Amino acid sequence: MSQNQNPEQVARDIIDENLEDSGWAVQDKNRLDWNASTGIAIKEYQTEVGPADYVLFVDQKPVGVIEAKREEEGHHLTVVEEQSAEYATSKLKYLNNEPLPFVYESTGKVTRYTDYRDPKPRSRPAFSFHRPETFLHYLKQEKSLRERLLEMPDFKTDGLRDCQIRAIYNLEESFKENRPRALVQMATGSGKTYTAITFIYRLLKFADAKKILFLVDTRNLGEQAEQEFMAYVPNDDNRKFTELYNVQRLTSNYISSDSQVCISTIQRLYSILKDEELDEESEEENPAEKEWKPKEPLPVVYNENVPIEEFDFVVIDECHRSIYNLWQQVLDYFDAFLIGLTATPDKRTFAFFNENVVSEYSHEEAVADGVNVGYEVYTIETEITKNGAEIKAEEFVDKREKLSRKKRWEQLDEDFTYTSNKLDRDVVNPSQIRNVIRTFKNKLPEIFPGRKEVPKTLVFAKTDSHADDIIQIVREEFGEGNAFCKKVTYKVDEDPKSVLSQFRNDYNPRIAVTVDMIATGTDVKPLECLMFMRDVKSRNYFEQMKGRGTRTLDFDDLQKVTPSSISAKTHFVIVDDVGVTKSMKTDSRPLERKKGIPMKDLLGAVTFGAEDEDVYVSLANRLARLEKQITPQERETFAEKTGGKEINETIKDLLNAHNPDVIEAKIQTIQREEPEISEDEAKRKARENLFSTARATFTGQLNEYLENVRKVHEQIIDTVNTDTVLRAEWDEDAVIRADEVVSDFKAYLEANREEITALKIFYNQPYQRRDVTFRMIKEVLEKLKAEKPYLSPLRVWQAYEQLEEVNGNSPKNELTALISLIRRVTEIDPVLTSYDLTVSRNFQNWVFDKQAGTLKFNEDQMGWLRMIRDYVATSFHLEIDDLDYAPFDALGGRGRMYQLFGNEMNTMIDELNEALVE
């Protein structure tokens, strides 16, 4: 390239090079040789409106033109589109040609391309020029890709969730509008990959797409995606995807010419474009997690083995972390539609995809739809976690190599003070880890009441060394073996997939510790607890970590790995040991905002016109959790009481009332229907309409039903308990809190002693205690839970356990716990005693007294009396009519009892009712 060349000549030289790289032979019109190549680019070819800079011929037929400009004019290439179009539509010298479809404007450094076969031809940036054989292929097709996209048929929605249907529909509308980039934002666990495979299938089948790239950023994600492609069966064909189309996961630099779908890490594709071999280890780690990143990576250059038109579509999985820095060059290289998939977009993600968000499906919406479960936060804090510590000079300490973990004994030369952020990186304090783990173990009955085993728990550690320390201490503190707690990481000898498979499907491990498998590969549906022993600064990263717990699971499947679970998975718990939930803002915050307000009050507030966002969101969350717990029959009853509306529709209506996007859409609809209306009035009407829709569902009858049905299923979860493990005042604070709970409970019973029949009897008429029925105790429980939900019987029982010795274990049944508590408060029992123990003791005394004389019960009679004892222990009182029902009817009912006891039958029942409740 001569230094004396003018800018136009410099640009032409670069264009010539680019054309030759793309397989074109560049020739002067006076030195034409048709045998040089399939594609010939002839310079200065004469047209009826003047000479075109380049005319492109394929198989000796003109197909396109290039308008060349100097580099300085790159910023306004669109201005010369009219000029290049004029050349393309004019007659070429010697030829009676049709208009030429493929048109470029280029400076050599910047190139724009228009396919005039498109329905609404629009220029777009191109990394370089398309190859001649590509144009040959295009011309053999009756219609261009963008025209074919306009003719996509409607799709069958069988087996797809609403959020997936919406994403696919909107994406295809985006294609029809020829939008080059689109973002699909779907909450973790809502089926992003399945959605992607569905639209990929449709693009291959109905738009005749040539090849589609599915781009990931870790090998593990690529393997996962490959498995999903292999398992996918479209709803309009009974064959698997891989029986219909070739899917290639790239494991080398070779891209098969007959594959319709390529799965690749972005690292591998970058190395392919640079024509370099790839170290496979670099595919194992998400590049966004690396602390060190090259400031100026080698630029991507044209690679003739992978032309810019290699892929028609590029789907970028987890695009929030794979579209920046050096990776963006890979995406800019291809002349393809770009579709991003993410649960956690940020501002850069929106900008890269031209703010074309075709699907916004948030964590809150996913919870409302029952696609995800929400979460609660439980905090454990220790002195050293919060403030660090100091080691005095001349102390002897162990020093340990992080990798080899070899120790040496050494004396410190000076005081060593460390802060909390140095923990488990620069300094390890086994006591700090041990106290956190021990507290977690001890508090499990509080976090997950009624569980016999540790719920499936994933612990996030800072480093591999930290993970090893945690595993060792977990096994010691829980008194368990190797199988109980394992590390899930790429850097252990055991295959990580097998550990994950065990964690997902087997009883053990109960606890898994992870360092580097956070955002991917840890899809464990039975996971109910995430423990953070490392802080996270990135909002997106934290969202990905939380996403591990959002998966739903039905009761039967949860029970297979966690036998003591008592319902479907309703939520998961974040155990925060490092302040991670306080150190950052997150989009998917806990939905529950009004935890202290009874559901009855939330229902009443919405029904009677409240517009407080917290009330609507909290009620939506309570209903979302309830939806996980109720039976099919109870769902039918709900629909009957709402005129056919499902519970998930009701939740959506509640959330829509405060959803800015829904409000805006409603405003626009009103303005279209009433053009003369003011914006303020339209907004007022829109809000009024949405509030009215949300509250119209709730009636006194439905509210009463919801109150009653939730009493059967709701679990009380204590979400805030600060563990000051190393502080002396912790026990004192706990006692104070327990004492407050007991005092509040006593005060509540006292305040209602004259109003509620059962309480009136227990306080004032001890001789009538034999007449207290199941219905009476249930009345107390329902009123208590409606008015003072934090005073649930099981919680009050636990408070008593902190204040005094109790007799018996915490009851599983709230009603039996309640009657035990009432007996304690009214001082019938000097210590809190499990009601079944009370009944058993009284039964023994009664039988002993009866048989002390001449009366002796035979074995059949004793069997019947024990059955009455067990019935009273759970139902409090036996009526004569109860003998006609279970469990008595199976053994002959009242007729059999009369056979056994004759005329003494009624006397026996009266005596037992009185004696057993003494």
Secondary structure as the mmCIF struct_conf table of DSSP 4:
data_model
#
loop_
_struct_conf.conf_type_id
_struct_conf.id
_struct_conf.beg_label_comp_id
_struct_conf.beg_label_asym_id
_struct_conf.beg_label_seq_id
_struct_conf.end_label_comp_id
_struct_conf.end_label_asym_id
_struct_conf.end_label_seq_id
TURN_TY1_P TURN_TY1_P1 GLN A 3 ASN A 4
HELX_RH_AL_P HELX_RH_AL_P1 PRO A 7 ASP A 21
TURN_TY1_P TURN_TY1_P2 SER A 22 GLY A 23
STRN STRN1 TRP A 24 ASP A 28
HELX_RH_3T_P HELX_RH_3T_P1 LYS A 29 ARG A 31
HELX_RH_3T_P HELX_RH_3T_P2 TRP A 34 ALA A 36
BEND BEND1 THR A 38 THR A 38
STRN STRN2 GLY A 39 THR A 47
TURN_TY1_P TURN_TY1_P3 GLU A 48 VAL A 49
STRN STRN3 GLY A 50 VAL A 58
TURN_TY1_P TURN_TY1_P4 ASP A 59 GLN A 60
STRN STRN4 LYS A 61 ALA A 68
HELX_RH_3T_P HELX_RH_3T_P3 GLU A 71 VAL A 80
HELX_RH_AL_P HELX_RH_AL_P2 GLU A 81 THR A 89
BEND BEND2 SER A 90 SER A 90
HELX_LH_PP_P HELX_LH_PP_P1 LYS A 91 LYS A 91
STRN STRN5 LEU A 92 LEU A 92
TURN_TY1_P TURN_TY1_P5 LYS A 93 TYR A 94
HELX_LH_PP_P HELX_LH_PP_P2 ASN A 97 LEU A 100
STRN STRN6 PHE A 102 SER A 106
BEND BEND3 GLY A 108 VAL A 110
STRN STRN7 THR A 111 ASP A 115
TURN_TY1_P TURN_TY1_P6 TYR A 116 ARG A 117
BEND BEND4 ASP A 118 LYS A 120
STRN STRN8 ARG A 124 ALA A 126
BEND BEND5 PHE A 127 SER A 128
HELX_LH_PP_P HELX_LH_PP_P3 PHE A 129 ARG A 131
HELX_RH_AL_P HELX_RH_AL_P3 PRO A 132 LYS A 140
BEND BEND6 GLN A 141 LYS A 143
HELX_RH_AL_P HELX_RH_AL_P4 LEU A 145 LEU A 150
TURN_TY1_P TURN_TY1_P7 GLU A 151 GLU A 151
HELX_LH_PP_P HELX_LH_PP_P4 MET A 152 ASP A 154
TURN_TY1_P TURN_TY1_P8 ASP A 158 GLY A 159
HELX_RH_AL_P HELX_RH_AL_P5 ASP A 162 LYS A 176
TURN_TY1_P TURN_TY1_P9 GLU A 177 ASN A 178
BEND BEND7 PRO A 180 PRO A 180
STRN STRN9 ARG A 181 MET A 186
TURN_TY1_P TURN_TY1_P10 THR A 188 GLY A 189
BEND BEND8 SER A 190 SER A 190
HELX_RH_AL_P HELX_RH_AL_P6 LYS A 192 PHE A 206
BEND BEND9 ALA A 207 ALA A 207
BEND BEND10 LYS A 210 LYS A 210
STRN STRN10 ILE A 212 VAL A 216
BEND BEND11 ASP A 217 THR A 218
HELX_RH_AL_P HELX_RH_AL_P7 ARG A 219 ALA A 231
TURN_TY1_P TURN_TY1_P11 ASN A 235 ASP A 236
BEND BEND12 ASN A 238 ARG A 239
HELX_RH_AL_P HELX_RH_AL_P8 PHE A 241 LEU A 244
BEND BEND13 TYR A 245 TYR A 245
STRN STRN11 VAL A 247 ARG A 249
BEND BEND14 THR A 251 ASN A 253
TURN_TY1_P TURN_TY1_P12 SER A 257 ASP A 258
BEND BEND15 GLN A 260 GLN A 260
STRN STRN12 VAL A 261 THR A 265
HELX_RH_AL_P HELX_RH_AL_P9 ILE A 266 LEU A 273
TURN_TY1_P TURN_TY1_P13 LYS A 274 ASP A 275
HELX_RH_3T_P HELX_RH_3T_P4 GLU A 280 GLU A 283
TURN_TY1_P TURN_TY1_P14 GLU A 284 GLU A 284
BEND BEND16 GLU A 285 GLU A 285
HELX_RH_3T_P HELX_RH_3T_P5 PRO A 287 GLU A 289
BEND BEND17 GLU A 291 GLU A 291
BEND BEND18 LYS A 295 GLU A 296
HELX_LH_PP_P HELX_LH_PP_P5 PRO A 297 VAL A 300
TURN_TY1_P TURN_TY1_P15 GLU A 304 ASN A 305
BEND BEND19 VAL A 306 VAL A 306
TURN_TY1_P TURN_TY1_P16 ILE A 308 GLU A 309
BEND BEND20 GLU A 310 GLU A 310
BEND BEND21 ASP A 312 ASP A 312
STRN STRN13 PHE A 313 ILE A 316
TURN_TY1_P TURN_TY1_P17 ASP A 317 GLU A 318
HELX_RH_3T_P HELX_RH_3T_P6 CYS A 319 ARG A 321
BEND BEND22 SER A 322 TYR A 324
TURN_TY1_P TURN_TY1_P18 ASN A 325 LEU A 326
HELX_RH_AL_P HELX_RH_AL_P10 TRP A 327 TYR A 333
BEND BEND23 PHE A 334 PHE A 334
BEND BEND24 ALA A 336 ALA A 336
STRN STRN14 PHE A 337 THR A 342
BEND BEND25 ALA A 343 THR A 344
HELX_RH_AL_P HELX_RH_AL_P11 LYS A 347 PHE A 352
TURN_TY1_P TURN_TY1_P19 PHE A 353 GLU A 355
STRN STRN15 VAL A 357 TYR A 361
HELX_RH_AL_P HELX_RH_AL_P12 HIS A 363 ALA A 368
TURN_TY1_P TURN_TY1_P20 ASP A 369 GLY A 370
BEND BEND26 VAL A 371 VAL A 371
STRN STRN16 ASN A 372 ASN A 372
STRN STRN17 GLY A 374 THR A 379
STRN STRN18 GLU A 381 GLU A 381
HELX_RH_AL_P HELX_RH_AL_P13 GLU A 383 ASN A 387
STRN STRN19 ALA A 389 ILE A 391
TURN_TY1_P TURN_TY1_P21 ALA A 393 GLU A 394
STRN STRN20 PHE A 396 ARG A 400
TURN_TY1_P TURN_TY1_P22 LYS A 402 SER A 404
STRN STRN21 LYS A 407 GLN A 411
BEND BEND27 ASP A 413 GLU A 414
STRN STRN22 PHE A 416 TYR A 418
HELX_RH_3T_P HELX_RH_3T_P7 SER A 420 LYS A 422
STRN STRN23 LEU A 423 LEU A 423
TURN_TY1_P TURN_TY1_P23 ASP A 424 ASP A 426
STRN STRN24 VAL A 427 VAL A 427
HELX_RH_AL_P HELX_RH_AL_P14 PRO A 430 ILE A 447
BEND BEND28 PHE A 448 PHE A 448
TURN_TY1_P TURN_TY1_P24 PRO A 449 GLY A 450
BEND BEND29 LYS A 452 GLU A 453
HELX_LH_PP_P HELX_LH_PP_P6 VAL A 454 LYS A 456
STRN STRN25 THR A 457 PHE A 460
BEND BEND30 LYS A 462 THR A 463
HELX_RH_AL_P HELX_RH_AL_P15 ASP A 464 PHE A 478
TURN_TY1_P TURN_TY1_P25 GLY A 479 GLY A 479
HELX_RH_3T_P HELX_RH_3T_P8 ASN A 482 PHE A 484
STRN STRN26 CYS A 485 VAL A 488
BEND BEND31 THR A 489 THR A 489
TURN_TY1_P TURN_TY1_P26 TYR A 490 LYS A 491
BEND BEND32 VAL A 492 GLU A 494
HELX_RH_AL_P HELX_RH_AL_P16 PRO A 496 ASN A 505
BEND BEND33 ASP A 506 TYR A 507
BEND BEND34 ARG A 510 ARG A 510
STRN STRN27 ILE A 511 THR A 514
BEND BEND35 VAL A 515 ASP A 516
BEND BEND36 ILE A 518 GLY A 521
TURN_TY1_P TURN_TY1_P27 LYS A 525 PRO A 526
STRN STRN28 CYS A 529 PHE A 532
BEND BEND37 ARG A 534 ARG A 534
HELX_RH_AL_P HELX_RH_AL_P17 ARG A 539 GLY A 547
TURN_TY1_P TURN_TY1_P28 ARG A 548 GLY A 549
STRN STRN29 ARG A 551 ARG A 551
HELX_RH_AL_P HELX_RH_AL_P18 PHE A 555 VAL A 561
BEND BEND38 THR A 562 THR A 562
TURN_TY1_P TURN_TY1_P29 PRO A 563 SER A 564
BEND BEND39 SER A 567 ALA A 568
STRN STRN30 HIS A 571 ASP A 576
BEND BEND40 ASP A 577 VAL A 578
TURN_TY1_P TURN_TY1_P30 VAL A 580 LYS A 582
BEND BEND41 SER A 583 MET A 584
BEND BEND42 ASP A 587 SER A 588
BEND BEND43 LEU A 591 LEU A 591
TURN_TY1_P TURN_TY1_P31 LYS A 595 GLY A 596
BEND BEND44 ILE A 597 ILE A 597
HELX_RH_AL_P HELX_RH_AL_P19 MET A 599 THR A 607
TURN_TY1_P TURN_TY1_P32 PHE A 608 GLY A 609
HELX_RH_AL_P HELX_RH_AL_P20 GLU A 613 GLN A 629
BEND BEND45 ILE A 630 ILE A 630
HELX_RH_AL_P HELX_RH_AL_P21 PRO A 632 LYS A 641
TURN_TY1_P TURN_TY1_P33 THR A 642 GLY A 643
BEND BEND46 GLY A 644 GLY A 644
HELX_RH_AL_P HELX_RH_AL_P22 ILE A 647 ASN A 656
TURN_TY1_P TURN_TY1_P34 ALA A 657 HIS A 658
HELX_RH_AL_P HELX_RH_AL_P23 PRO A 660 GLU A 673
TURN_TY1_P TURN_TY1_P35 PRO A 675 GLU A 676
BEND BEND47 ILE A 677 ILE A 677
HELX_RH_AL_P HELX_RH_AL_P24 GLU A 679 ALA A 696
TURN_TY1_P TURN_TY1_P36 THR A 697 THR A 697
HELX_RH_AL_P HELX_RH_AL_P25 GLY A 700 HIS A 713
STRN STRN31 THR A 724 THR A 724
TURN_TY1_P TURN_TY1_P37 VAL A 725 LEU A 726
TURN_TY1_P TURN_TY1_P38 ALA A 728 ALA A 728
HELX_RH_AL_P HELX_RH_AL_P26 GLU A 729 ALA A 751
TURN_TY1_P TURN_TY1_P39 ASN A 752 GLU A 755
BEND BEND48 ILE A 756 ILE A 756
HELX_RH_AL_P HELX_RH_AL_P27 THR A 757 ASN A 764
HELX_RH_3T_P HELX_RH_3T_P9 PRO A 766 ASP A 771
HELX_RH_AL_P HELX_RH_AL_P28 PHE A 774 GLU A 787
HELX_RH_3T_P HELX_RH_3T_P10 PRO A 789 LEU A 791
HELX_RH_AL_P HELX_RH_AL_P29 PRO A 793 LEU A 803
BEND BEND49 GLU A 804 GLU A 804
STRN STRN32 ASN A 807 ASN A 807
BEND BEND50 GLY A 808 GLY A 808
HELX_LH_PP_P HELX_LH_PP_P7 ASN A 809 PRO A 811
BEND BEND51 LYS A 812 ASN A 813
HELX_RH_AL_P HELX_RH_AL_P30 GLU A 814 VAL A 825
TURN_TY1_P TURN_TY1_P40 THR A 826 GLU A 827
BEND BEND52 ILE A 828 VAL A 831
STRN STRN33 THR A 833 THR A 833
HELX_RH_AL_P HELX_RH_AL_P31 TYR A 835 GLN A 851
TURN_TY1_P TURN_TY1_P41 ALA A 852 THR A 854
HELX_RH_AL_P HELX_RH_AL_P32 GLU A 859 SER A 875
BEND BEND53 PHE A 876 PHE A 876
HELX_RH_3T_P HELX_RH_3T_P11 ILE A 880 ASP A 884
BEND BEND54 TYR A 885 TYR A 885
TURN_TY1_P TURN_TY1_P42 ALA A 886 PHE A 888
HELX_RH_3T_P HELX_RH_3T_P12 ASP A 889 LEU A 891
TURN_TY1_P TURN_TY1_P43 GLY A 892 GLY A 892
HELX_RH_AL_P HELX_RH_AL_P33 GLY A 893 PHE A 901
HELX_RH_3T_P HELX_RH_3T_P13 GLY A 902 GLU A 904
HELX_RH_AL_P HELX_RH_AL_P34 MET A 905 LEU A 916
TURN_TY1_P TURN_TY1_P44 VAL A 917 VAL A 917
#
